[in-house]
């Protein structure tokens, strides 16, 4: 998909992006398969593969990127995703939002040569 930044104010929609990322996180980690077990349950059952994986892998975060794409006007690249995934909501939302903000602003600067002089 071609990059088409279509922003009147040319400002990163931080509030909306954070809300979409937080909603995606909640949907993802609250699935029945990901329900955390107590340490006693893990000892009894031997645990599951989810006990050693990050809460959200880098591959899974691509789905969240698909949700924020309409807000940004471009398809975020996978280089913006932390390689080893994310273990908590705060780490995910803060980290991804910070990287998307930087990418968004860089694209705006590339499209508007006057901003490069500032």
Secondary structure, DSSP 8 states (H G I E B T S, - for coil): -------SS----HHHHHHHHHHHHHHHHTSGGG----HHHHHHH---GGGTS-SB-HHHHHHHHHHHHHHHTS---GGGS-TT-BSSHHHHHHHHHHHHHHHHHHHHHHH-HHHHT-
